[in-house]
Amino acid sequence: VTLDLVLIGFGNVARRFVRLLAELGPRLTYDHDIQTRVVGIATRRLGCVFDANGLDAVGRADFVESGSPLGPAARSTIGFLRASLERMSASARGGRLVVVETTTLDIVGGRPAVDHVRAALAGGAHVVTANKGPAAFAYRGLAAAASRANRLFLFESAVMDGVPIFNLQRAALPAATITGFEGVVNSTTNYILTAVEQGETFEGALAAMQRAGIAEADASLDLDGWDAAAKTAALANVLFDAGLTPHEIEREPVTAAAGPRILAARAVGRRLKLVASAERTGGAVRGRVRLAELPEANLLAQLEGQQNALVLHTDVLGDIAIVQRGSGLTQTAYGLVSDLVTIGREVRRSRTRAIPRPRPQARRGRTQATRDRR
Ligand SMILES: NC(=O)c1ccc[n+]([C@@H]2O[C@H](COP(=O)([O-])OP(=O)(O)OC[C@H]3O[C@@H](n4cnc5c(N)ncnc54)[C@H](OP(=O)(O)O)[C@@H]3O)[C@@H](O)[C@H]2O)c1
């Protein structure tokens, strides 16, 4: 299967993604019979580029990092996307076209990422995205659009990078009900809270996360709890069809003023953590992001630096915890790659379904009794 990719956004995540694709290429081919070809790339300020025969995406990443533009600016990203979908319509009809959406999170309404996802599905493409916006603001509508179009809308790396949360639910919890969850899901704030405990300054720790490309482009999204609220909404929407947006999640920011509280908690054997949680009670879902003082024995209290964890409360399996010890751009890029593998499998499955099975034919000379025994 050759998947054709249109990349909307070519920042830290997308550039690591194309390099990881190149690194994992032989494995994807050998283990999953998947090849990939980037045919289009759109950015906001560095222009766009399209070639139906495939682009040297790693070369383009080097190019962008050296400060050069990709190509001429498109009048609008959505216009570039629609034109690319049209030019790749044969690939789209074959279910081999994938739009990889990695634009920045917009916390007002998830736009324009939501529009990109909608346009991609309408044009017959599958969608994978690291952007939390679409699942946090418009999950129900987009999931329904994907189902109508018979395409996949996947976003494993939107929460805890490539650690399988949505895949876990989809593939391994078919008969269990998730009743709630709590977790530490924002790496930047957990890094800052840990660093301040160790005597670093709040500003120094934040700057380290910005240099590493881990903090959001607008760091106030991390510090004000919006990133965690968007993840909470996305999780609640997918895990229990909550129909929430990040604006309906209660939020507590992490500011430099928390310094004395962090140190006072540490002095009595407790740790301050930014805890994201949601629970179903009756028909309602309540989501929160709050600074909580946790005893050291609590799993979430043991998370250092950029580590994340999520505890899912289920009816039949009790609590299931997933801990992410290492996080970074590679893990995020891996989530996108794992979504591509899911799509590749789906393309192969649908091809198998499309091939009519040969009808069993009675061999000449066989008696009715022989046929009945078979
Ligand atoms: N960094 C992480 O570790 C991480 C982890 C998980 C999820 N995420 C999510 O992944 C996404 C990408 O993160 P990132 O770190 O790669 O961000 P980034 O470095 O800021 O890159 C964002 C890219 O999107 C482009 N873009 C923004 N708006 C656009 C528009 N309207 N049309 C076309 N292109 C547009 C930007 O173009 P210009 O540069 O030209 O403006 C840039 O190429 C975000 O939604 C983020 O929340 C990131």
The ligand as an ORCA input file, in Angstrom:
! r2SCAN-3c Opt
* xyz 0 1
  N       5.380     19.862     20.213
  C       4.906     18.809     20.864
  O       5.614     18.121     21.584
  C       3.471     18.371     20.654
  C       3.005     17.226     21.295
  C       1.694     16.778     21.049
  C       0.877     17.522     20.231
  N       1.346     18.687     19.659
  C       0.449     19.429     18.780
  O       0.926     19.303     17.451
  C       0.626     20.494     16.726
  C       1.913     21.007     16.091
  O       2.852     21.304     17.097
  P       4.276     21.895     16.699
  O       5.100     21.836     17.928
  O       4.762     21.268     15.459
  O       3.883     23.421     16.388
  P       4.732     24.466     15.534
  O       6.174     24.122     15.554
  O       4.313     25.816     16.002
  O       4.221     24.245     14.026
  C       2.929     24.547     13.615
  C       2.882     24.500     12.105
  O       1.556     24.780     11.671
  C       1.605     25.797     10.683
  N       0.339     26.508     10.679
  C      -0.299     27.123     11.690
  N      -1.480     27.618     11.270
  C      -1.572     27.304      9.955
  C      -2.523     27.546      8.952
  N      -3.656     28.208      9.199
  N      -2.271     27.076      7.707
  C      -1.139     26.395      7.429
  N      -0.202     26.134      8.340
  C      -0.407     26.591      9.586
  C       2.784     26.660     11.065
  O       3.188     27.428      9.975
  P       4.132     28.739     10.223
  O       5.339     28.268     10.950
  O       4.420     29.206      8.853
  O       3.296     29.671     11.049
  C       3.792     25.552     11.422
  O       4.334     25.018     10.245
  C      -0.014     21.474     17.703
  O      -1.405     21.424     17.561
  C       0.402     20.914     19.059
  O      -0.537     21.207     20.055
  C       2.618     19.102     19.832
*
